[in-house]
Amino acid sequence: MNGGYDAEHRDGSSICRMDPADDTRLCRDLPYVAVAKLAIMIEGQEGVDWRLWKHLAETVEGLGFDSFWRSDHLYSVMGQYDRDTIECWTSLPLIATWTRHIAFGPNVSPMTFREPGLLAKMAASVDTLSGGRLVMGVGAGWYESEHRDFGIAFPALKERMDRMDASLDVMREVWGSRNPRPPRGTIPVLVGGGGERRTLRAVARHAQLWSLGGRPEPEAYRHKVEVLEQHCREVGRDPHDIRRGFQTPFLVGRTQEDLLRRADALRSVLPPYRDLTPEQVLAGARQRIFAGTPPEIAAQMRPYVELGVDLFWMQHFVFEDDEALSLLMDEVAPLIA
């Protein structure tokens, strides 16, 4: 599921690395150490145009992030309806051609938007174009107003959950029986959400990756993991086969001056911060997202890594701030690897 790029994996008490030359696994017998990687998540409906999209794709791959993700919404989820928006499944083939190694995908595509058989064909085409690097992120759909405004049915939650669960079986059937066949034989699935009765059971049944939205308290996250593990036992699945983590914004800087400058930039992007001072933004960010110097952010991540998080989806909102991305990879990533 790693799309051919080099990645470390847990394998009992060994640390293993995939050799990209021949796809063999090289293992060192070392005590288990919890490690995690960083991915970048872009809200493609919050002011992204095609120039920025190309710049972001090339920058994120060039810096060596684990993977590159985007939302699938039809307009702003922050009420800023005049913002530039690029449609998700129109933008993914460009990532397939603009990049060479990085895994990518939607986080997540609402199964209310497209019929599962058609979406499976779209995904297989993009996956083939990329040489087998797509991850198919799915969710039940939650943003009622965009469904209404674009004439898309928005059924009750139970029906949306039923549709998502059934759709994944349909998609796997299409990938296994219709051309184009995905290069890996199938496409890894990410299921997003934390609903304990239906969503986490769907993760156990279908997913190779699981993502929550927002930074939970460690004990709340531990509880979600325990529920997922119970669902995995019920369906005969090893929970360690599922990469897991959550997506959250970040605010990083080497100095207080850097942090306040980036806090000020976030005020123009995130409406809840608009009427706050940079100092207030920074103080609030330290409580709710990952914020601080690189060592501080790594320390904030460590309790989650110890609970099994191996991928953090870092939501990047100030799209031209390449230095912030560099700080994540150069000074945060080594501290959790």
Secondary structure, DSSP 4 states (H G I P E B T S, - for coil): --TT---EEEETTEEEEEETTTTEEEEEE-------EEEEEE-TTSS--HHHHHHHHHHHHHHT-SEEEE---SS-SSS-TTS----HHHHHHHHHHH-SS-EEEES-EETTTS-HHHHHHHHHHHHHHHTS-B-EEEE----HHHHHHTT-----HHHHHHHHHHHHHHHHHHHHHSSSPPTTSS--EEEE---TTTHHHHHHHH-SEEEEES---HHHHHHHHHHHHHHHHHHT--GGGSEEEEEEEEEE-SSHHHHHHHHHHHHTT-GGGTTS-HHHHHHHHHHHSEEESHHHHHHHHHHHHHTT--EEEEE--STT-HHHHHHIIIIIHHHH-
